[in-house]
Amino acid sequence: MIRVQVVLAWPQRVGQRTLELPEGATVAEAVTAAALEGSDACPAVAVHGVVARADQLLQDGDRVELLRPLLADPKDNRRRRAKAQPK
């Protein structure tokens, strides 16, 4: 058995579950087992801050982070800020 933590941290809500899963468990299995409200709205998942695939195998002590969708394209935001700065 391995022990993993699944975390969803959004501005208005935070959810966390610590799970014991069989060895060979994947990221997708951990997310499903955690059954955190709002996890279906997460477009991506990370393990210890590094974007992970759903079929990635987990190790004991891993922290699975459910990533929220971007509200704006970071490149567009940078362009907008650059345009607004005085030259």
N, C-alpha and C positions, 0 to 999 in steps of 0.2 A: 504494500500500500504506500501511496505517496500523499503528502499533505500539500494542498495548494490554496491560495487565496484568490478569490475573484472579486474585483472592485469596480464599481460604477460611481464616478464622481462628477456630477454636473452641478452647476451653480445652485439650483433649487433642490437638489436631492443627492443623497449619498447612500449607497448600498454596498454591503460587503458580506461575503460568506466564506468561511473556511471549510474546505471539503477534504474528505479522505477518499481517494480514487484508486483504482487498481493501477499497477505499473503498466505503462504503455498507453495511458489515457491521453487524449488529444485536447487541444485548446477548445475545439467545438464541443467535446463531451463535457468539459468543465463548465463552459458557459451554459449549456443546457441543464446540467445538474444544479447549478447555482440558482437558476430561475429567478434572476433579479428583475424587478419591474423596470421596463424601459430598455432592457437589453436588446430587444428586437429592433430598436431604432439606432443601434450603434453600427456604423458602417465599417469599422475596423477594430482590431484587437491587438494589444501589445503584451509582451511578456517582459517584465522588468524594463519597460520603456522602449522596447524595440518592437516594431511592427511584426506581427506573427501571422502565419497562415493557419487556417482552421485545422489542418491535418498535422500541425506541428506537435511532436510529443512533448509532454511535460515532465519535469523532474521535481523531486521532492523540494519543497520550499519555494517554488515558483509563484510569482504574483502576476495574475492575468488581469489586465486593465482594459475595460470596455471604453473605447474612444468615442466621444460625441462627434456629431457631424459638424463640419465647418460652416460658420454662418456667412463667411465671405471668402473669396479666393485671396490668399495671402499676396499673390503677385499683384492683383488689382489694388489691394490696400497700399502696397509699397508705391505703386505708380501714382496713386491719388495723393499720398503724403509728399512725394517728390515734386509733383506738380504744384502743390500748395505752398511749398517753401519759396521764399523770396530769392531772387537770383542776384 
